[in-house]
């Protein structure tokens, strides 16, 4: 095990930051990490939406927070329109934002929250110029809530990890994918903060390399011992007894526990079951879509083939080759040991345990 770590105890960056002085949303440009640390400034909802679409900001919770601020930016842009035209334009902005990333349910959840509030205020004949500030207040609350949810997820999940465990995670579900602290990485961080001697296997997560570029970077910032591996090494490590615990994030969870996450998660889950290794999902309740009965109904985003045939702007495949790029896959609930949320851990049968968490 290599301890690729620094002495920094916490991730001291803000994935998402609102600047009141000039009504600007600041996002870490995650495309340029880990080699360059830059912020992207979004001054209108189109810029925020394009940041979501192009994966400048990514991770279901972070996308949801960004979408809430995008709706506030839209309301600010349209605040001088007549009342009915204002709400029509806001509805159109929400519909456009919903199309930027179809799989992550937090996007739609945050937009729905914003539109619901705007429509209530509109119907109550609140002055249109006042509505944007209420949507901005909501966005700030969604951001604060997400951070609190992640801390609670970490507390519940950290207790599952034993001293000496080797933990495998896929993609990036850390502070960069949330309002801070992280879901899957939050579970790992909580175990580390509790003084447990742990080691993390970070798989690279092709084709976008969120593990290699982002999770490994976060592990360095947090001072957590880790080793980067290629995606096709995970089965070998499990077979050799070098993995004791697996935790990933989620982009959408169906009512029966089926979970969509970054492409490759399904393979990890199947291998985990074959090797009797507990496989957990860590996600806030906002990632659970009770309107969807099973994973068969979850839309799977298909992204540009260029993200497969190019790495860092350099072509790695022959000219003219055809490439597929499914951004996500669905892990059936039968492979999931438990779903760690801010209200506790849901376990099979999920049709019973998931609704019980919403009632807490």
Secondary structure, DSSP 8 states (H G I E B T S, - for coil): --B---S--S----SEEEETTTTEEEEE-TTTTTT---EEEE-SHHHHHHHHHTTSS-SHHHHHHHHHHHHHHHHHHTTTS-HHHHHHHHHHHHHHHHTS-SS-HHHHHHHHHHHHHHHHHHHTT--HHHHHHHHHHHHHHHHHHHHHHHHHHHHHHHTTS-TT-EEEE-S--SGGGSSSS-SHHHHHHHHHHTT---EEEEE--TTTTHIIIIIHHHHHHHT--EEEE-GGGHHHHHHTT---EEEE--SEEETTS-EEEETTHHHHHHHHHHTT-EEEEE--GGGEETT--SGGGS---B--THHHHEETTEE-S-TT-----B-EEEE-GGG-SEEEETTEEE-SSHHHHHHHHHT-
